[in-house]
Amino acid sequence: MHKATLSVVAKSVEELKSSLEEKFGDKILSIEVRSRVAGKQDETSFYDVWISCSKGDLVELVEFLFSFDFPIFHVMSGDDIGNAVLLNYHFSLFTGAGRGKRIGVVLSLEVPKEDLTMPSLYDKIPGIEYSEREMHEMLGVSFNGLPNQSLVFLPEDWDEKVHPWRRDDSGLSPKHIKELS
């Protein structure tokens, strides 16, 4: 689908899903649409689209979201899942379109622990800086192109080889745990 065609595409969750499937095909590992029902009449309040992809396809997917609407970035969540770190990028599209038209988009990907690097989205979405810095300090994921990679939550004298959210040897040890009372 060409950019000129995208500008006239109706902004619906079904068309977003089919456009993603058409453009990315097998690059999308899975895609799921969930409707969120609320209110007195149990009407659809908004939709969530959960997309699982490889780390190499993240930037292209985010750029594609821009062809629909400016993706409002909310937060990035992460988890140590064994041999990889799972990252979930949470966005919204069409936030001002009204009830039933807002679309939440979650781009979910695994970053193998042998190569804990990701391209930064900072140059496209500057508001992502603190989430990328948080994932760096808590899970050890480095973001190429992120200008400021200093600590956000941990003390300045923190050993940056220790990542509190990791469940492996780079996670917390008993010496990092302090009694509060």
N, C-alpha and C positions, 0 to 999 in steps of 0.2 A: 504494500500500500504506500503510495507516494504522499509527501507532506501536503501537497495541494489537495489531495483527496481527504486527508485527515481533517483539514480545516472545516469541511462541510459535514463530517460525520456527526451524527447525533450523539450526545454525551450520555450514553446509557451504559449500564454495567454489562449488558449482553454484548454490545458492540465493542466495549473495551476488551472483554475476554476474547471475543473472536478475532479482533485485530491483533492482540498479543499472540494468539495461537497461529495466526496466518504469518505474522512477521517473524516469529522466533521458532516455531515448530518444535523440534526435539530439544532445543536449547532450554525450553521450559520443562523442568522435570515433573512438576505437577502444578495444577491451578484449580482452586476451589473458590466458589462464590457462596457467601453466606449472607442471608438477609437478616437484619436486626429489626425485630418487631417490638413496638412500644405504643403506649397511648391507650386511650379509652376504647378505640375501635380496633386495636391490635393491627395497625397498619405498619407497613415497612417504613422504618425511620431512616435507615441507611443501609448500605451494603458494605461488606468486607470482601476483598479479593486477596487470597493468600497464594503467593507465587513462590515456588521453590525453583531455584536456578543454581548454576555453578558460579563460583566467585568471579570467573572471567567474563561473565555476561552482565554483571551488575551495572556498570556504567552505561552500556547500551540500553538496558531496560529503563533506567532512570531517564535517559535522554528521550526515549520513546514516550514516557509519561508526560514529558514537557510538551509533546505534540498534541496532547489532549487538553491539558490544563497545567498551571504551575503546581507541581507537587508540593504541598505544604508538609514539611518534615516535622514529625512530632518527637520521636525518640528512637533510639536503637537499643534493643535488648540483646543479651548474649548469655551463652551457657557453655560450660565445658561438657562435651558429650562423649568423652573418651579419647579417640584419636584425632578429634577435630574440635574446633570452637564453632558453635552455631551462632550466627548473627541474624537478627530480624530487624529490618529497616521499616519503620512505620510511617506511612504518608497518608494524606487525604487529597482527594480531587473534588472539585466542584463544591467547596464548602459553603458557598453562598447561593447555591442553586435551589435550595428549599428541601423540605421534607421528602424523603424517599429518593433524592437524587445525589446526595453526598456519597462518595465511594472512598472507603478506607482501603489502602493498598499496603500489603506487607510483603516485602521481598525477603525471602528466607534463603540462607546459603550456609554451607559448611566451609570453614577455613581449616585445612589440614595443619596439624601441629608442626609438621616438618617445614612448613612455609607459612608462618603466621603474618602474612603481609596482604594488604588490600590497597586498592587505589582509593585515595581520599576523594570525597564528593564536595570538599570545601570550596573549590573554585566554582561549582555550580550552585551550591546551597550553603552559604557561609554559616547558617544557623546549626549546621551539623557538627561544628567544631567540638563542643563539649561532649557530645556523645562519642565521637571518635576518640577523644582524649580519655574518656572514662573506660572504653573498651580496651584501650592501650594499657592503662595502668592496672585494671582489674583482671584482664584476661590475657594480656601480652600480645595483642594484635597490633601490628604497626601499620600506619596509614601513610602510604607514599604520597607526598604532596601536601601534607598537613603542616602548615608553617609553625605552629606552636604545639609542641608535644609534651609540655610540662605537666606535672601532676595537678589534678583537680581536687581530689578528695583526701588523698593520703598525705602525711606530713612530709615536709621538704627533705628530711633526712632518711626517708624510706628507702630500703634496698629495692631498687627497681627490677631486680631479678625475681622478686616475690610478687605473685599475682593472686590477690585474696579470693577471687572467684574460681580459681582453678582447683581441680580435685586431684592433681598429680603432684609430682615433686616440686613444682614451682609455686604451689599454693601455700597456704598458711601452715606453719608448724606450731607446736605448743609454745615456743618462745615468743610468738607474735600475739598470743592471747593473754590479756591482762584481766585480773579480777577487778570489777568495778566497785565492790563494797568491802 
